[in-house]
Every structure is written in C-alpha cells, then in structure tokens.
Amino acid sequence: MTLVWVTGNSGTGKSTVCGALRARGHIALDADEDGFSGWIDRVNGEAVTDPPYPVPRGWLDRYGWEIVRERVMTLAEESRSRIAFLCGSAENEADLLDLFDVIVCLVIDEDTLRHRLATRTTNPFGRHPEELAAALMWNPRMRAMYERRGATIIDATKPLPEVVDSVIQSVQELSGGP
C-alpha cells in the first residue's frame, strides 16, 4: 500500500484533485470533508464544533486547523492493498508525515490564489480578509517547506487533468508501482 499526502495552501486545488482522483477510480479522501481535520483551541486543546464565520479579528491566532493522527493511522491500516490519497492541509501535518509513503505539494502563484479564493463555491475559507491574509502569508512558505521535505512539487495552475496526471505519475515514480 502506498499512502499519499496531497497537500498545499488553501486554494491550490486539493479538494478538486481529490474529486478527480475519485472519478478515476482511486481511493481518495478529502481531509476536510471526510472528517480527518477540524478546528482546535490551541490554548486548551479542545475541538471547536461551531466556529464563527466570518472569523473575528485575531481568531486564527488562537484557533488552528489540525488533522487527527489516529484517523490517518486507521486509513493506513485499512488501505494496505491499494494506493490511497489523502488530500488536505493542516498546521500539525509535520507531525503526521511519517505515516505517508509519498508527499505531493500543489503550488500556485499569488494572483491565482487570490482569484481562486474569491471565486470558489465549495468552501468559503479565504474570502474574509483575515483568512485571505493567512493564505497569502502561507502561499510562498508551503513550496519552500515541502521542497525541504523532499516532496514532489506540482504546478496546480495547469489544467486539472494535467495536475492529476502529474500527481499519479509522481506516486508511481516514487513508489515504484504501476
């Protein structure tokens, strides 16, 4: 089994790639939509079940989006016979990278990021100025951080079929599978 982490900044197309992978018959899960991630209070560690929207000024300083390690461990155990893709991004993902066999990071330029966050209909994150500022701050950092970690970097400004082909190809190359 190869467990693949498809990550990137908000707006890079992780959920869209996840849907396209599913449409091609792959096991692909969205960390946000499929219950792997959620908001936590960094002060007391408690889950936030009803976050405010839009977030008030300073909210993102106290609260963070995290992925649950136990859920990823369960996915790894349940998906031993095929390649499985988990698509998402979370502030604690560095603590989970040991669970993945392949890491792919989707990247886009700032203009594309602004456009995607302003026009997407599947997720409101990034429309509020506080969220947009956070996404713009993280955009150049994601590429550098994942290059240092040896991830495959994919230009997600290309047409979706090309991006998905690149994700699949990088997994095949790095895992040695078909």
Steps between C-alpha positions, in 0.01 A plus 500: 500500500612850429346777706532835324466843662384756244546836667538867421376838605130589512372544147759285324240244394542216748127426520460529124791260443348265758171495309681437171699214654175346625345540154793302359430217745765570763451494875514872575384671816465870576645570844256788548180345368557141610551573869878483537543866604338763716548824692666480841560752774879524531471614864302207642517246214123469476322447170296792369170364375339825387765748378383853426470620143636730403776462755553802722829685497769296679297176503755316287771591753334282764328230293659262254397247237646161593486148365439208737794259495291202609271540195801499266643194676168320451498595130852363460396172663178468298660579164783249486416350161472816283627851461298740716508878473425731791460858383522790742706740702524554873732686729610181676568300185875487570413270792332256258743483209649174628169330416524584128701321235481783245446873547376725220467877542280702266619857441354808332602862458351784706271633224351155446459458875312829534274412208422148622424605856275782380303285256482149642159368592588185693666660801474856637846499661711783363227751421524676834797741518654324800488164322627647173796657681586164658477320164718762329758476779517119474501474121876551439588314821326177398716442194825569686399286796405202286801528271715465816297190593564340162141520378409498135397855409222532242391820326126499564434792263504250213176340375350254748562186291871591475523563874335168581722319248804658670380390845450143382831496310696628802349229716588233246856629473557531873324180603628291211147386422293499180 
